[in-house]
């Protein structure tokens, strides 16, 4: 399995460094962290309003999940990112979704929702130029988090298939490429 460090290195090489965006978020962290309640409510209102996501939660779990999301949100907008932060995103935030059976597309859609809500909030609270700067910083960091989490999903599933079938990861990868080529070829003819 690739590590969060390798995934983050690839992200920064392709999308750009996180450091300048972290600086922007640090500059505004005190104000942004005040929005944790707003985010937790908006996020879980959305998830609980859609049956497939609402069904993931146990009765009475919402308060606990909101508290966890507030912690996550405050850490993200703090602009303080070290290896422990990124490993936490990979192992604790990402893999808990796999352990709970939450599809990767739900996580990615939820991250898009968080980014959109943040955009609306920052536009309401700051002048346009400042809002754009803050939003771009938040989006870049949360895109990195989504990349790490999505990669963690894939590698966890690959490891599970390898362990349960005895197939090597190389063989699984080769077979996946063949399936993708076949599906791509089928789609091209339509």
C-alpha atoms as one frame of an Amber mdcrd trajectory, in Angstrom:
protein
   0.000   0.000   0.000   1.250   3.479  -0.802   1.686   5.804   2.127  -0.002
   9.130   2.768   3.411  10.749   2.268   3.723   9.330  -1.255   0.160  10.298
  -2.137   0.663  13.824  -0.802   3.945  14.170  -2.721   2.146  13.223  -5.937
  -0.703  15.636  -5.169   1.661  18.569  -4.608   3.710  17.701  -7.703   0.594
  17.800  -9.859  -1.768  20.283  -8.153   0.807  22.531  -6.500   2.283  22.953
  -3.032   0.125  23.155   0.051   2.410  25.540   1.970   1.160  28.835   0.482
  -2.453  27.759   1.054  -1.680  26.763   4.630  -0.308  30.275   5.205  -3.572
  31.831   4.020  -5.653  29.606   6.285  -3.373  30.320   9.266  -3.881  34.033
   8.660  -7.676  33.638   8.964  -7.832  30.608  11.263  -9.389  32.359  14.261
 -12.358  33.613  12.232 -12.749  30.407  10.198 -12.697  28.175  13.276 -15.706
  30.072  14.642 -17.778  28.462  11.873 -17.420  24.892  13.178 -21.009  24.705
  14.506 -22.380  26.084  11.247 -20.478  23.455   9.254 -21.410  20.539  11.456
 -25.095  21.424  11.251 -25.098  22.061   7.486 -23.152  18.867   6.811 -25.268
  16.547   8.917 -28.521  18.209   7.888 -27.568  17.259   4.339 -26.480  13.705
   5.154 -29.543  13.018   7.296 -31.856  14.381   4.591 -30.771  11.707   2.088
 -31.866   8.154   2.941 -28.776   6.317   1.616 -26.438   8.448   3.746 -28.806
   8.704   6.722 -28.985   4.897   6.901 -25.244   4.716   7.615 -25.690   6.220
  11.073 -26.811   4.511  14.270 -29.694   5.967  16.257 -28.526   8.857  18.409
 -25.115   9.087  16.730 -25.498  12.544  15.184 -24.211  14.544  18.170 -21.040
  12.470  18.350 -20.455  12.759  14.606 -20.996  16.536  14.711 -18.354  16.856
  17.423 -15.928  14.807  15.339 -16.608  16.948  12.268 -16.030  20.148  14.262
 -12.617  18.835  15.331 -11.789  17.903  11.740 -12.949  21.297  10.412 -10.987
  23.300  13.014  -7.819  21.338  12.223  -8.263  21.841   8.477  -8.752  25.613
   8.711  -5.937  25.985  11.263  -3.388  25.825   8.441  -1.159  23.732  10.714
  -0.235  20.576   8.798   2.457  18.168   9.829   2.936  14.485   9.077   0.606
  13.541  11.940  -2.192  15.619  10.382  -1.841  13.906   6.996  -1.545  10.441
   8.489  -4.709  11.188  10.502  -6.518  12.100   7.283  -5.379   8.827   5.691
  -5.793   6.369   8.558  -8.412   7.818  10.859 -10.600   9.948   8.600 -10.298
   7.929   5.395 -10.194   4.355   6.565 -13.056   4.838   9.017 -15.244   5.419
   5.943 -14.163   2.050   4.545 -14.694   0.346   7.913 -18.223   1.770   8.098
 -19.051   0.765   4.527 -19.404   4.307   3.215 -18.891   4.338  -0.562 -16.032
   6.454  -1.885 -18.450   8.452  -4.038 -20.341   9.503  -0.897 -17.106  10.792
   0.651 -16.174  12.714  -2.496 -19.675  14.177  -2.823 -19.601  15.153   0.862
 -16.256  16.915   0.348 -17.727  18.802  -2.612 -20.634  19.821  -0.375 -18.221
  21.040   2.333 -16.300  23.072  -0.249 -19.496  24.620  -1.618 -20.810  25.520
   1.837 -17.430  27.036   2.688 -17.531  29.099  -0.499 -20.982  30.482   0.315
 -19.970  31.276   3.905 -16.684  32.950   2.980 -18.440  35.051   0.303 -20.911
  36.248   2.962 -18.197  37.131   5.466 -15.348  38.647   3.442 -14.796  41.113
   0.596 -14.614  39.374  -2.813 -10.812  39.343  -3.228 -10.242  38.057   0.296
 -13.046  35.507  -0.046 -11.517  34.145  -3.245  -8.081  33.846  -1.645  -9.442
  32.046   1.430 -11.678  29.757  -0.600  -8.882  28.728  -2.961  -6.699  27.879
   0.038  -9.456  25.793   1.643 -10.257  24.063  -1.627  -6.631  23.159  -2.295
  -6.183  21.648   1.165  -9.494  19.774   1.073  -8.697  18.525  -2.441  -5.462
  17.094  -0.996  -7.440  15.460   1.811  -9.966  13.996  -0.645  -7.089  12.648
  -2.755  -5.492  10.963   0.242  -8.810   9.485   1.374  -9.792   8.259  -2.107
  -6.389   6.632  -2.579  -6.718   4.996   0.831 -10.049   3.503  -0.240  -8.564
   2.037  -3.386  -5.468   0.602  -1.703  -7.542  -0.886   1.122  -9.837  -2.630
  -1.336  -6.882  -3.852  -3.395  -5.228  -5.254  -0.282  -8.474  -6.943   0.751
  -8.856  -8.594  -2.672  -5.213  -9.667  -2.631  -5.473 -11.167   0.857  -8.778
 -12.932   0.205  -7.839 -14.376  -3.199  -4.115 -14.854  -2.838  -3.604 -12.807
  -6.011  -0.668 -10.433  -6.062  -1.349  -6.714  -6.279   0.446  -6.679  -9.656
  -1.920  -9.337 -11.022  -4.972  -7.467  -9.699  -3.685  -4.251 -11.277  -3.085
  -5.986 -14.612  -6.580  -7.509 -14.559  -8.149  -4.141 -13.634  -6.442  -2.568
 -16.640  -7.846  -5.274 -18.905 -11.358  -4.793 -17.525 -11.057  -1.012 -17.895
  -9.806  -1.350 -21.479 -12.719  -3.653 -22.307 -15.269  -1.322 -20.672 -13.700
   1.692 -22.377 -13.814  -0.057 -25.739 -17.482  -1.021 -25.153 -18.338   2.558
 -24.297 -16.600   3.969 -27.359 -18.848   2.046 -29.742 -22.069   3.579 -28.373
